[in-house]
Amino acid sequence: MIKIELLSEKNFSINSLDSYNRKQDVNKVYRRIDGEYILIECKYTEDWDLNKKRSVAKQISSDEYITYIALENDRVVGFIGLLKQLKGRYMILDMMQVSSECRGQGIGRRLFEVGKDEARKNGAEALYISACSSEETIAFYRAMGSDLTVNPIKEIAEEEPFDLQMICPV
């Protein structure tokens, strides 16, 4: 059974993502062409080495984040990292991942709902997501009620120019 818990020193350490499987095979991505987002073929594999896993673990356990983790037998199989500092009326969903062997089981949906609840509790009107442009990622966020924003946060959009800037009302 998968438990969703607020990340704490009791359930998370710098090594908690060491066995985490970030792997994602991407076949199609969205690209902006003539003002419209078009799905194009673009094959690559996204994965994290041990240094990246530990860097992410350090990041999401810092004081800047509110992070919830999905645990299966005390092993992290997913997480959502929200920036504590609101940006205007938005809470920034900075990172959300589900381990590749656990995708399709509703873990992402549960994490996303917890993220929306957290945003509401903190006075945000919406989650702001700079989403990986892969077909599957965008389909997930759309299924959760997110859509492209007409007013992207400039510095976030510039940092990840291929990401789609989305919001989800909470």
C-alpha positions in Angstrom: 0.0 0.0 0.0 1.2 3.5 -0.9 1.3 6.1 1.8 1.5 9.8 1.1 3.3 11.7 3.8 4.8 15.2 4.4 8.5 14.9 4.0 10.4 15.0 7.3 13.7 14.0 8.9 11.9 10.8 10.1 10.9 9.6 6.7 13.5 11.1 4.3 17.3 11.5 4.0 19.8 12.5 1.4 20.0 8.8 0.3 16.2 8.3 0.1 16.2 8.6 -3.7 19.2 6.4 -4.3 17.0 3.5 -5.6 14.4 5.8 -7.2 13.8 5.0 -10.8 13.4 8.3 -12.7 13.6 6.7 -16.2 11.2 8.0 -18.8 11.3 7.1 -22.5 10.0 10.0 -24.5 8.8 9.7 -28.0 6.9 12.9 -28.7 7.1 16.4 -27.3 5.2 19.6 -27.8 6.9 22.5 -29.5 5.6 25.9 -30.3 5.5 26.4 -34.0 3.9 29.5 -35.6 2.2 30.3 -32.2 0.7 26.9 -31.7 1.8 23.9 -29.7 2.3 20.9 -32.1 3.2 17.4 -31.1 6.4 16.3 -32.9 8.6 13.2 -32.8 11.6 13.6 -30.4 13.0 10.4 -28.9 15.1 10.4 -25.8 15.4 8.9 -22.4 15.3 11.0 -19.2 17.1 9.4 -16.3 19.0 10.5 -13.2 22.4 9.3 -12.0 23.2 9.0 -8.3 24.6 12.6 -8.1 21.4 14.0 -9.6 19.2 11.9 -7.2 21.1 13.2 -4.2 21.0 16.8 -5.5 17.2 16.5 -5.9 16.9 14.9 -2.4 18.8 17.8 -0.9 16.7 20.3 -2.9 13.2 19.0 -2.0 14.2 18.6 1.7 15.4 22.2 2.0 13.5 24.9 3.9 12.3 26.4 0.6 10.0 23.5 -0.1 6.8 21.8 1.1 7.3 18.2 -0.2 5.1 15.2 0.0 6.4 11.8 -0.7 4.7 8.6 -1.7 6.1 5.6 0.2 5.8 1.9 -0.5 7.3 -0.1 2.3 9.3 2.9 3.4 10.8 3.4 -0.1 10.2 6.6 -1.9 8.2 5.9 -5.1 7.1 9.5 -5.9 7.1 13.0 -4.6 5.7 16.5 -5.2 7.9 19.5 -4.3 6.1 22.9 -3.9 7.9 26.1 -3.3 6.8 27.7 0.0 7.1 31.2 -1.3 4.0 32.1 -3.3 4.6 33.9 -6.6 1.7 36.3 -6.7 -1.4 34.2 -6.6 0.4 31.0 -7.5 2.1 28.2 -5.6 4.9 26.8 -7.8 4.9 23.1 -8.3 8.6 22.8 -8.9 9.0 19.0 -9.1 6.7 16.1 -9.4 7.8 12.5 -10.1 6.6 9.0 -9.8 9.0 6.1 -10.1 8.8 4.4 -13.5 7.6 1.0 -12.2 4.8 2.7 -10.2 3.3 4.9 -13.0 -0.3 4.3 -13.9 -1.4 3.4 -10.4 -2.9 6.7 -9.4 0.1 7.8 -7.3 0.6 10.9 -9.4 -3.1 11.8 -9.1 -2.9 11.5 -5.3 0.3 13.6 -5.0 -1.2 16.3 -7.3 -4.4 16.5 -5.2 -2.3 16.9 -2.0 -0.4 19.6 -3.8 -3.7 21.4 -4.7 -4.8 21.1 -1.1 -1.5 22.6 0.1 -1.8 25.5 -2.3 -5.3 26.2 -1.1 -4.1 26.1 2.6 -1.4 28.6 1.7 -3.8 31.1 0.0 -2.9 30.3 -3.6 -5.5 30.5 -6.3 -3.7 28.0 -8.6 -0.7 25.7 -9.0 1.9 27.0 -11.5 3.6 24.2 -13.4 6.6 24.5 -15.8 5.9 21.1 -17.3 8.2 18.9 -19.3 6.8 19.0 -22.9 6.6 15.2 -23.3 3.2 13.9 -24.6 2.6 11.8 -21.4 3.5 14.6 -19.0 1.2 17.1 -20.6 -1.6 14.5 -20.9 -1.3 13.9 -17.1 -1.4 17.6 -16.2 -4.4 18.2 -18.5 -6.2 15.2 -16.9 -5.6 16.9 -13.5 -7.4 20.1 -14.7 -4.3 22.1 -15.8 -4.1 24.3 -18.9 -1.6 26.5 -20.6 -1.3 29.9 -19.0 -1.6 33.1 -21.0 0.6 34.9 -18.5 3.7 32.8 -17.9 6.2 33.7 -15.1 9.0 35.2 -17.2 12.0 33.9 -15.3 10.6 30.4 -15.0 9.7 30.2 -18.7 13.1 31.5 -19.7 14.9 29.0 -17.4 13.2 26.0 -19.2 12.3 27.3 -22.7 10.9 23.9 -23.9 8.6 23.4 -20.9 5.0 24.3 -21.2 3.8 26.8 -18.7 0.6 25.6 -17.1 -1.7 26.5 -14.3 -4.3 24.5 -12.4 -6.9 26.3 -10.3 -7.1 25.0 -6.7 
